[in-house]
Amino acid sequence: MRINVSNLTNRFEKITDVAVLVDVLRSSTAVATALKNGCKFIVPFESIKNAKEARKKNEGEDIILVGENCGLTPEGFDFNSSPKEMNRKNVKGKIIYFKSTNLARILTRLTRLHGGIDEILIGGLINAKFVAMCCRELQPENVNMIVCGNRHNPFNIEDFVGAGAIVHFLGEKNLTDMAMASLVAYRNPESREKMWEGSTARYLIKVGLKDDIPLCLRENYIDVVPIFKDGRITRLESHRA
């Protein structure tokens, strides 16, 4: 199994077989937490308008709007995409229409790639060990951790370290240079402190969302692996905890 880490900036790079979207702060964490707490499924949206229109069109279904615009809850939404708000009381039995600054944007890019992606998983520090288990069960030739970054910068430290956590639990030796670098970053004890100093964490602190950060940086406490297929994010049930 060949393990790669990418931020999709190299247009000549081939992303094939399995892709794992890593958005530690905060989409990966919020999505996995919502599925763990019993939501039916999640539909990602790139715009606030489209999410609202879709709910209006499907009025009568048990749909909640969850999301953020530069970290803040959009007007008319039920909840912010905070892992704290993805508790059982708020999400159990619900369909979530999820607007994220990064998640839908990266999912759209992945689905448009012509390299031959078979599965798109969603992971982070919170479920790294379980994502690795799923990847081993799928037995692909290639696994690609996709560092989401943000709209202004295709790289950030927490996603790079989160990708490295999955590389670590995969335990494979056939690593690209980026995969090796992310593994070194994850195994560096200073990485935990430095993630608090990254641009995303500093911004979350600035807008009053500091309490989300420890939930997103805590490791392997959610045994759910989200999978994106046919426009929906559901939980992959095949792995063993």
TAZI-V986349 format. One record per residue. RES is the residue in three letters. PHI is phi as a letter, one per 30 degrees, with the letter a starting at -180 (999 if undefined). BURIAL is + if it has 9 or more other ideal C-beta (glycine too) atoms within 8 Angstrom, else -. D_FIRST is the distance of its C-alpha to the first C-alpha in Angstrom with 2 decimals. Layout:
res = (RES RES)
phi = (PHI PHI)
burial = (BURIAL BURIAL)
d_first = (D_FIRST D_FIRST)
This chain:
res = (MET ARG ILE ASN VAL SER ASN LEU THR ASN ARG PHE GLU LYS ILE THR ASP VAL ALA VAL LEU VAL ASP VAL LEU ARG SER SER THR ALA VAL ALA THR ALA LEU LYS ASN GLY CYS LYS PHE ILE VAL PRO PHE GLU SER ILE LYS ASN ALA LYS GLU ALA ARG LYS LYS ASN GLU GLY GLU ASP ILE ILE LEU VAL GLY GLU ASN CYS GLY LEU THR PRO GLU GLY PHE ASP PHE ASN SER SER PRO LYS GLU MET ASN ARG LYS ASN VAL LYS GLY LYS ILE ILE TYR PHE LYS SER THR ASN LEU ALA ARG ILE LEU THR ARG LEU THR ARG LEU HIS GLY GLY ILE ASP GLU ILE LEU ILE GLY GLY LEU ILE ASN ALA LYS PHE VAL ALA MET CYS CYS ARG GLU LEU GLN PRO GLU ASN VAL ASN MET ILE VAL CYS GLY ASN ARG HIS ASN PRO PHE ASN ILE GLU ASP PHE VAL GLY ALA GLY ALA ILE VAL HIS PHE LEU GLY GLU LYS ASN LEU THR ASP MET ALA MET ALA SER LEU VAL ALA TYR ARG ASN PRO GLU SER ARG GLU LYS MET TRP GLU GLY SER THR ALA ARG TYR LEU ILE LYS VAL GLY LEU LYS ASP ASP ILE PRO LEU CYS LEU ARG GLU ASN TYR ILE ASP VAL VAL PRO ILE PHE LYS ASP GLY ARG ILE THR ARG LEU GLU SER HIS ARG ALA)
phi = (999 c c b b b c i d c d c d c c b i b c c d b b d c b d e d d d d d d d d c j d d a b c d b d b d e d d d d d d d d c e j d d c b c b l a b h j c d d e i d d b d d c e d d d d d e d c e i c c c c c c b e c e d d d d d d d d c d c d j d c b c c b b a d d b e d d d d e d d d d d h d d b b b d c d d i b d c b d b b d d d d d d d d d d e e d d i d c d c d e d d d d d d d d d d d e d d d d d d d c d d d d d d d d d c i c e d d d e d d c d c h c b c c c d b c a h i b c b c d c d d c d)
burial = (+ + + + + + + + - - - - - - + + + + + + + + + + + + + + + + + + + + + + + - + - + + + + + - - + - + + + - + + - - - - - - - + + + + + + + - + - - + - - + - + + + + + - + + + - - + + + - + + + + + + + + + + + + + + + + + - - - - - - + - + + + + + + + + + + + + + + + + + + - + - + - + + + + + + + + + - - - - - + + + + + + + + + + + + + + + - + - - + + - + + + + + + + + + - - - - + - - + + + - + - + + + + + + - + - + - - + + - + + + - + + - + - + + + + + - - - + + + + + - - + - -)
d_first = (0.00 3.80 6.42 9.86 13.32 16.06 19.68 20.01 22.66 21.19 22.30 20.48 17.01 14.94 13.57 11.85 10.55 10.76 13.06 14.44 17.97 19.23 23.04 24.13 27.83 28.41 26.97 23.78 26.07 28.89 26.90 25.18 28.60 30.44 28.23 28.54 32.29 32.69 32.78 32.35 30.01 29.75 30.47 29.62 32.28 32.56 36.31 38.86 41.13 38.69 37.83 41.55 42.44 39.78 41.16 44.68 43.78 42.35 45.20 45.73 42.11 41.07 39.32 39.15 38.42 36.09 35.23 36.05 37.32 36.61 36.26 39.56 40.30 41.47 44.98 45.17 41.83 41.84 39.37 37.45 33.65 34.10 32.19 35.66 37.02 34.25 35.98 36.82 40.37 39.36 36.43 36.64 37.12 36.95 35.18 34.12 34.51 32.54 33.37 31.25 31.56 27.80 26.01 27.44 27.35 23.58 23.01 25.35 23.53 20.17 21.93 23.59 20.58 20.30 16.64 15.87 14.88 14.78 15.03 16.50 16.55 18.83 18.35 20.02 21.26 23.10 20.19 17.14 16.60 16.99 14.68 11.87 13.19 13.18 9.62 8.76 11.61 10.67 7.51 6.58 4.81 5.68 7.29 10.56 13.16 16.50 19.31 22.42 25.19 28.44 30.67 32.13 29.23 25.56 24.57 25.64 24.99 24.40 21.59 19.92 20.37 19.25 15.93 15.74 16.58 13.58 11.35 13.61 13.29 9.53 10.21 7.06 8.38 6.57 8.72 11.17 14.79 15.32 12.56 14.18 17.53 16.96 15.89 19.08 21.06 20.11 21.02 24.24 27.10 28.92 26.38 28.04 31.36 30.21 28.72 32.32 33.48 31.21 32.86 31.70 32.90 36.14 36.76 36.23 38.69 41.10 41.23 41.67 38.22 37.59 37.26 34.02 32.19 31.98 30.67 27.83 26.99 27.15 23.88 22.52 25.83 24.85 22.76 22.51 19.58 21.17 19.90 21.61 22.68 25.96 27.36 27.08 25.10 25.05 23.39 20.37 21.77 19.06 17.70 19.55 21.31)
